[in-house]
Amino acid sequence: MKHALVTGGTRGIGLGVTRTLLAEGWAVTATGVNDDEVAACPDDDGLTAVRLDVTDEDRIAELFTGLGQLDGLVNCAGILLRGEEYDIGKFCKVIDVNLTGTMRMCLAAHPFLERSGGAIVNTASMLSYFGGALVPAYSASKGGVAQLTKSLAANWASDGIRVNAVAPGWIETEMTAGLRRDSQRESAILGRTPLGRWGQPEEVGALAAWLLSEKARFVTGAVYPVDGGYSAV
C-alpha cells in the first residue's frame, strides 16, 4: 500500500485530498496545526492524524524520523489573514507558513521520495496569477509556491521525483465561508465562474491524486487550475 503525507489534511481542501487518496487505496498521514483539528479528523481506516506546525523544523524532523515509507507528499497547510496582511509581522507569518513551510516539507520528504520514486503536489492558488488587494502575503506566497514547484521539478527530476501543483479557485471550505454568506460577493464570484458554482474539496483531491499516480508519470513542473474556469475569463 502506498503512503501519502498531507499537510493541512484534516480540514478544507486538505481533507478533500485525504478523503480522495483513502478512497483510492492509499494510507494517509494527515496533519493538523492543533489538537482540535487532529481530534476532528475522521477515524477512517488507513488514516493517521497528527499535529504539525510547518514552521517548526524540530517537529518536522521528528515526524519524518518515525514515518517509514513515503510515496507522496501533498502540501495543503496554509493560512490567510484577510485585511491584516499589511502588518509586516503578519505578512511574514503567512509567507512562513504557506511558502517556506512548503519548502521545509519538500526538503524533509526528498530522501524518502527519492527512494520510493514518489511525487509531490503543492497547493498554489488562482492568486498565484492575480493580485489580492486584501491578501498581499497570501498572494505573494502562492505566486512563490508556483515558482518553487517549477524549480524543484527541474532540479529533482534526476532524482526520480516529480513536483507539480494544483491552483484552486473558489472552493467551498471554512476559508470561504464568509464570502459565501455575503450574497453580493458570492454573486460576483459565481457570475465570473463559467461553471457557475463553488468547487468542492474532493474535486481538488481528484487532481492531486492523479498527479501522484503513475498515470501522470510524464508530468512535472506543472501548475493546474481547479477553478471552474475563473482564470480563463
C-alpha positions as CSV (number, residue, x, y, z in Angstrom):
1,M,0.0,0.0,0.0
2,K,1.3,3.4,-0.9
3,H,1.6,6.1,1.8
4,A,1.0,9.8,1.4
5,L,1.6,12.7,3.8
6,V,-0.9,15.5,3.5
7,T,-0.2,18.7,5.4
8,G,-3.3,20.5,6.4
9,G,-5.0,17.3,5.6
10,T,-7.5,17.4,8.5
11,R,-9.7,20.2,7.1
12,G,-10.7,22.1,4.0
13,I,-9.0,21.3,0.7
14,G,-6.5,19.1,2.5
15,L,-9.3,16.9,3.9
16,G,-10.7,16.6,0.4
17,V,-7.3,15.3,-0.7
18,T,-7.1,13.0,2.2
19,R,-10.5,11.5,1.6
20,T,-9.8,11.1,-2.1
21,L,-6.5,9.3,-1.5
22,L,-8.1,7.0,1.1
23,A,-10.8,6.1,-1.4
24,E,-8.1,5.2,-3.9
25,G,-6.4,2.8,-1.5
26,W,-3.6,5.0,-0.1
27,A,-2.6,5.0,3.5
28,V,-2.6,8.7,4.6
29,T,-0.9,10.6,7.4
30,A,-2.8,13.9,7.6
31,T,-1.6,16.8,9.7
32,G,-3.5,19.5,11.6
33,V,-2.0,22.5,13.3
34,N,-3.6,21.9,16.7
35,D,-5.2,19.2,18.8
36,D,-8.7,20.3,17.9
37,E,-8.0,19.8,14.2
38,V,-6.5,16.4,14.8
39,A,-9.4,15.3,17.0
40,A,-11.9,16.5,14.4
41,C,-10.4,14.3,11.7
42,P,-12.5,11.3,10.6
43,D,-11.5,8.0,12.1
44,D,-11.2,6.2,8.8
45,D,-9.2,3.0,8.0
46,G,-5.8,3.8,6.7
47,L,-5.8,7.4,8.1
48,T,-3.5,8.6,10.8
49,A,-3.9,12.2,12.0
50,V,-1.0,14.0,13.7
51,R,-0.3,17.5,14.9
52,L,2.2,19.5,12.9
53,D,3.2,23.2,12.6
54,V,5.0,23.5,9.3
55,T,7.1,26.4,10.7
56,D,8.5,24.1,13.4
57,E,11.6,22.4,12.0
58,D,12.2,20.2,15.0
59,R,8.7,18.8,14.9
60,I,9.0,18.2,11.1
61,A,12.2,16.3,11.7
62,E,10.5,14.3,14.5
63,L,7.6,13.4,12.2
64,F,9.8,12.2,9.4
65,T,12.0,10.2,11.7
66,G,9.0,8.0,12.5
67,L,7.5,8.0,9.1
68,G,9.0,5.0,7.3
69,Q,7.7,4.6,3.7
70,L,6.6,7.7,1.8
71,D,5.3,7.7,-1.7
72,G,3.6,11.1,-1.9
73,L,3.6,14.5,-0.3
74,V,0.7,16.9,-0.7
75,N,1.3,20.4,0.8
76,C,-2.0,21.9,1.8
77,A,-1.2,23.6,5.1
78,G,-1.8,27.3,4.7
79,I,-3.2,30.4,6.3
80,L,-4.9,33.6,5.0
81,L,-5.3,36.8,7.1
82,R,-7.7,38.8,5.0
83,G,-7.4,42.5,5.7
84,E,-4.5,42.1,8.1
85,E,-1.5,41.3,5.9
86,Y,-0.2,44.8,5.5
87,D,1.2,44.4,9.0
88,I,4.7,43.2,8.4
89,G,4.7,40.6,11.2
90,K,1.5,39.0,9.9
91,F,2.8,39.3,6.3
92,C,5.9,37.3,7.4
93,K,3.8,34.7,9.2
94,V,1.7,34.0,6.1
95,I,4.9,33.6,4.0
96,D,6.5,31.4,6.6
97,V,3.5,29.0,6.7
98,N,2.5,29.0,3.0
99,L,5.8,29.3,1.1
100,T,8.6,28.5,3.5
101,G,6.6,25.8,5.2
102,T,6.1,24.1,1.8
103,M,9.8,24.2,1.2
104,R,10.6,22.7,4.6
105,M,8.3,19.8,3.9
106,C,9.7,19.2,0.4
107,L,13.2,19.2,1.7
108,A,12.3,16.8,4.5
109,A,10.5,14.5,2.2
110,H,13.1,14.4,-0.5
111,P,15.2,11.4,0.6
112,F,12.0,9.3,1.2
113,L,10.6,10.2,-2.2
114,E,13.9,9.6,-3.9
115,R,13.9,6.0,-2.5
116,S,10.3,5.3,-3.5
117,G,10.2,7.2,-6.8
118,G,7.4,9.3,-5.3
119,A,5.9,12.7,-6.1
120,I,5.0,16.0,-4.6
121,V,1.8,18.1,-5.1
122,N,1.9,21.6,-3.8
123,T,-1.1,23.9,-3.3
124,A,-0.8,27.1,-5.3
125,S,-3.9,29.3,-6.0
126,M,-5.6,31.3,-8.6
127,L,-3.9,34.2,-6.7
128,S,-0.6,32.8,-8.0
129,Y,-1.7,34.7,-11.1
130,F,-3.9,37.5,-9.8
131,G,-3.2,40.1,-7.1
132,G,-5.4,40.1,-4.0
133,A,-5.9,43.6,-2.6
134,L,-6.7,42.4,0.9
135,V,-4.2,39.5,1.0
136,P,-0.8,40.6,-0.3
137,A,1.0,38.0,1.7
138,Y,-1.2,35.1,0.7
139,S,-1.0,36.2,-3.0
140,A,2.8,36.5,-2.8
141,S,3.1,33.2,-1.0
142,K,1.0,31.4,-3.6
143,G,2.9,33.0,-6.5
144,G,6.0,31.7,-4.8
145,V,4.6,28.2,-4.4
146,A,4.0,28.1,-8.2
147,Q,7.6,29.1,-9.0
148,L,9.0,26.9,-6.2
149,T,7.2,23.9,-7.8
150,K,8.8,24.6,-11.2
151,S,12.2,25.0,-9.6
152,L,12.1,21.8,-7.6
153,A,10.7,19.9,-10.6
154,A,13.6,21.0,-12.7
155,N,16.2,20.1,-10.0
156,W,14.7,16.9,-8.7
157,A,13.7,15.2,-11.9
158,S,17.1,13.4,-12.0
159,D,16.3,12.0,-8.5
160,G,13.1,10.5,-9.9
161,I,10.8,12.9,-8.0
162,R,8.0,14.7,-9.8
163,V,6.8,18.0,-8.4
164,N,3.5,19.6,-9.5
165,A,0.9,21.9,-8.1
166,V,-2.8,22.5,-8.0
167,A,-4.2,26.0,-8.1
168,P,-7.6,26.0,-6.6
169,G,-10.1,28.8,-7.2
170,W,-13.2,29.4,-5.1
171,I,-13.7,26.2,-3.2
172,E,-16.4,25.5,-0.6
173,T,-14.3,25.4,2.7
174,E,-14.2,27.2,6.0
175,M,-11.8,29.7,4.5
176,T,-14.5,30.9,2.0
177,A,-17.5,30.7,4.4
178,G,-17.6,34.4,5.0
179,L,-17.7,35.1,1.2
180,R,-20.5,32.5,0.8
181,R,-22.5,34.3,3.4
182,D,-22.2,37.6,1.6
183,S,-24.8,37.4,-1.2
184,Q,-23.2,40.3,-3.2
185,R,-19.7,38.8,-3.0
186,E,-21.0,35.3,-3.8
187,S,-23.0,36.6,-6.8
188,A,-19.9,38.4,-8.2
189,I,-17.7,35.2,-7.7
190,L,-20.2,32.9,-9.3
191,G,-21.1,35.3,-12.0
192,R,-17.5,35.3,-13.2
193,T,-17.1,31.5,-12.8
194,P,-18.1,29.8,-16.1
195,L,-19.2,26.6,-14.3
196,G,-21.4,28.8,-12.1
197,R,-20.8,27.1,-8.7
198,W,-18.3,26.7,-5.9
199,G,-15.8,23.9,-6.2
200,Q,-15.7,21.0,-3.8
201,P,-12.5,19.9,-1.9
202,E,-12.7,16.4,-3.3
203,E,-12.5,17.9,-6.8
204,V,-9.1,19.3,-5.9
205,G,-8.3,16.0,-4.3
206,A,-9.1,14.1,-7.5
207,L,-6.5,16.1,-9.4
208,A,-3.9,15.8,-6.6
209,A,-4.4,12.0,-6.6
210,W,-3.9,11.8,-10.3
211,L,-0.7,13.9,-10.1
212,L,0.6,11.4,-7.5
213,S,-0.3,8.4,-9.6
214,E,1.6,6.5,-12.3
215,K,-0.9,7.9,-14.8
216,A,0.9,11.3,-14.5
217,R,4.4,9.8,-14.7
218,F,5.5,12.2,-17.5
219,V,4.0,15.3,-15.8
220,T,6.3,17.5,-13.7
221,G,6.7,21.2,-13.2
222,A,3.0,21.9,-14.0
223,V,0.5,24.1,-12.1
224,Y,-3.1,23.1,-12.8
225,P,-6.0,25.4,-12.2
226,V,-9.0,23.9,-10.4
227,D,-11.3,26.9,-10.6
228,G,-14.3,26.2,-12.7
229,G,-12.9,28.4,-15.5
230,Y,-12.5,31.5,-13.3
231,S,-9.0,32.3,-14.5
232,A,-10.0,31.8,-18.2
233,V,-12.2,34.9,-18.4
